[in-house]
Amino acid sequence: MDDGGGGLGAGLRGEAARRALASLGGLADAGRGGLRVEPGDDDRVFVEGAQAVVLLGDAAGVEVGVRPDGGRARAEGEGAEPALAEAWAAARRANPRLHDGDMLAVESIDGGLIRCRRAGYAELAVQGEGRVGDGGGGVTGLERGVWQLSVTGMVVGARGWRGQAVLLGRRSRSTRLYGGLWELGPSGGVWSERSRLAAGDLLASLNQEMLEETTIPPSRTVARPIGFSIDPVGRSVDVVFRVGLMPMRLPRAAAGWEYDAVRWVPLRGAAGACRLGVIGPTGVLLGLLARGLI
């Protein structure tokens, strides 16, 4: 983790934070799906390479607003957009596991308020200019300006006298991107038919992912939001929760189709976990965790 020029010191605030985000790959060019991010005065921004993490001054107040107007674009069947349908069919041929489910697409971020619209997963999957990792997604390069709203858990537990550890999952080769790379888990996309979501609603989504991806019961955890990560490669904005286990004992975490392996990594060596091969947002978050900044 290199602090030099990347903003990983104590974090950037104010105008320096805005300039760093404005120059981040994928955010600056609105014509190519750029995302507008306006951090609050009390927020801290950490940028490394093409990745950014925003630690919110008032993370408990994080909120999602969903535009009520407009329906999602169709990629299949009657009424499908021709270009989207063609690109989606190519992606599905490359990975039949892909499914055009409902999702929330982030349009802008103002402090702790994330504004979204409803979209379909096909619009997300057809974007990009190439594959990352060994993922099986068919990236076609059709720009849709879609950034997926997701949740990520940073699950930390004790290992007795050996200290604390953080949970990582290795993404399977069947996922759209980052196949074979490790990430903080659980994580997953957010969907709701409601027009307003609070931190508690996002935590409920994370708890569902926790059961599906790790089999850890949410009743054994206590969680709090800390901010969000921005990944221009995966086109995602993840609201990040720090999750503590109660009682503080590491349960066995099971892997499913999205994760083909899970591992507890010692907290004091969390930054060194990058040697395992981790996705960009996880690398930045582990660096901050290892330094006690989150």
N, C-alpha and C positions, 0 to 999 in steps of 0.2 A: 504494500500500500504506500504509494508515494504522495506525500503532502505537497510536494513542490508544484505550485501553480494550479493544483486541482481543487483547492478549497476544502481539503480534508483536515485542516488545522482545527480551529475552534468553530468553524462554520462561517459562512458569509451572511451578512444581513443587509437590509436596505437596498440602496442602489447597486452595491457590489453584487448582491444576490440576484438582482433583476438582470444585470448585464451577463452574469454567468449563465443563467437559464436561457436568456435570449440567444446566446451563442451556441447553446447545446445542439448537437446534430439532431435533426428531426423536429425541433421546436421552432427554429427561426423562419423556416419557409412555409408560410401558411398555404401557399399554392400547392405544396406537396404534402399536405396533411399535417401542417404544423399545429402545435397545441399551445394555446396562450396560458401562461402560468404567471400569476401575480402573487408573490409571497407577502405575508403580513409583516408588519414592522418587527414583531417579536419572534418571527420564525427564523430558523437557521438553515442555510442551504449548503449542502456538501456535493461537489461535482467531481467526478473522476472519469476521464475519458468521455464516453458517450452516455454515462449514467449520472443520475442525480437522486439525492435523498433530501427531502424537506422535513425537518423536525419542527412540528407546530408548537408555538408558544402556548396555545390552548387546544391541545389535541382532543380533550374530552368533548369539545364543541364541534368536532368535525361533522359535516352535514352534506348530504347529497340532494340536489334538486333535479328533478326529471322533467324535461319539456313535455307538456301534454299533447302538443300538436304533432302531426306527422306520423306516418306509419313506417315500419321497417321495409327496406327494399327486398324484393323477392328474388331469390337465386334459382328457384326450381318451380316447375309447373306453370300454370296459366298466369299470365301477368308478369313473368320474370323479365328482368332487364337483360337484353341479349349479351352485352359484354360481361356482366357479372355472372350470368348463367354459364357462359363459355369458360370463364376463368375458374369458377367453382367446380365445374365438371372436371377440369384438368387437375385441380387440387384433390378431388375425390378419387381420381384414378391413381394418384400417387399415394394416397392414404385413405382407404375406405372407411377408417374409423371416424373421420371427420363428420360432424353433424351440424347442420345449420340451426342451432338452437338460439333462443332469445338471449340478448345481452344488453348491457348499458354501455353506451359509447360516450366517453368524456369529451366535452367541447371546450371547457375552460375551467381554471382553478383560480379562485380568489381567496387567499388565506386558507381558512378551513372549509370553504364552501366549494364543492365540486359540482359543476353543472353538466348534465348528461342529456342524451337523447336515447330513445330505444332503437336498437339495431339488431341485425342478424349476424351470427358468427361467420357466415360466409364472407361478409364485407371485410372482416378482420383478416381472415385466412388468406385471401387472395393478394394482400398487399406485400410489399417488400421487394428486395432485389436479389435474394439468395437465401440459402439455408444456413442455419447456425447449429453447430453440433450435428448429431445424427438423426434429427427429427424427421418424421415421415411426411410432413406437410408439403403440399405442392404450392410453393410460393410463386406467383405468376407476375407480380409487379404491377397489378392494376390498382392504382391509388384511389382510395375511398375516403381518406381523412378520418379513419376510425381508430380510436384508442380505447382499449377495453378497460372498464372499471373492474378491479379485482381486490381481493383481500389476501394478506399474507400474515402468517403467525410466526413469530420468533419465539419458539418454545424452549424454555430454559428450566432445567431441573438439577437437583443435587446428586452427586455420586459418592455420598458419604464423605469419608476423609479425603477422597481424591478431588473434591471440589465440584464445581458446577459444569454442566455440559449443555450444548445447544443441539437441537434436532435438525438434521439435513436429510433430504430425500433425493435420490438419483432419478432423473426423469427418464422414462422409458423411450425406446426408439419409435414408439407409436405416437408420441406427442407431436404437435405441430412444429415446434422449435425446441432447441436446446436438448435434444435427445442425447443421453449419456452424460449430461452435466448435472452437478449437484445444486440444490437450492434450499433455502429455508422453507420448511413446510409445517403445516399444510398451507396451500394457497389455491385460489380458484376464482372464477368470474362471479360477478354479482348480478342478480336479476330481481326485479320487483315490478309489480304493476302499480305501485303507489307513486305519488309525485314527490314525496319527501322521505328521506331516510336519515335517521340519527345514528350515532355511534353504536347504540344498542342493536339496531337492525343489522349493521355491518358485522357486529360480533356474532349475531345469530347465524349469518351466512358462513363466517369462519368456523363456528362450532360444527356446522353440518359438514364442511370440508374435513375437519379434524376427525370426525367419526368415519368418513368414507376413506380417507387416505392413510390414516395412522392407527385407527381403532382406539385412540386415547379418548376416554369419556370426558366431555366438557365439564362435568360435575367435579372433576378432579383438578380443575384449572382456575386461575384468576387472571384476567386479561385487562389490559388498558391500551388504548390507541396511543401511538407516539408520533405519527406523521404519515408520509407516503413516499413511495419510490416511483421514479419516472424512468421507463425503459423504452427508448426510441427504437431499439432493435426488435423487441417483442411487441411494440406498440401497446404498452399497458401502463396504467396508473394503479398502483397497489396501495391501499390503506393498510399500514403495518401496525400490528398489535404485538406488544411484548406479553408473552403468556408464561406465567409461572405455574408449576405443578404443585398441587396440594393433595396428600402430603408430599414433601419433597423427596420423592423416590422415583427413579426412572422406570416407567413401565416398558414392557416389550411393545415396540411399535411395528405394526405389520405393513407390508407393502402391497399395493394393488396394481392395476394396469398402468396408472399414471406414474407411479414410482416402482421401479423394479428392485430397489434396495433402499433401506433407511439406515442412518448411522447417528450415534451420539458423539459429538466432537467436544473435547475439553474446552471450556471457555477461555482458559488462559492461553490456549494455542489457536483460538478461533481464526485469527487473521491468517495463520499458516494453513488453514483448511483450503485456501485458494489453490494450494498445490494439488488438491483432489480434482480440480477442474470445476469451478462454480460459475453460475450465470452472473452477469454483470451486477444486477441489483444486490444479490446476495453478497458479492465481494465487498461492495461499499458498506453494507449493513454490518457484516462481520468485522470489518475494520473499526467501525464506530463502537460496536459492542466490546471488542477487545480492549479499547481505550477507555471504557467506562462512560462514553458519551450518551449511551441509551440503556 
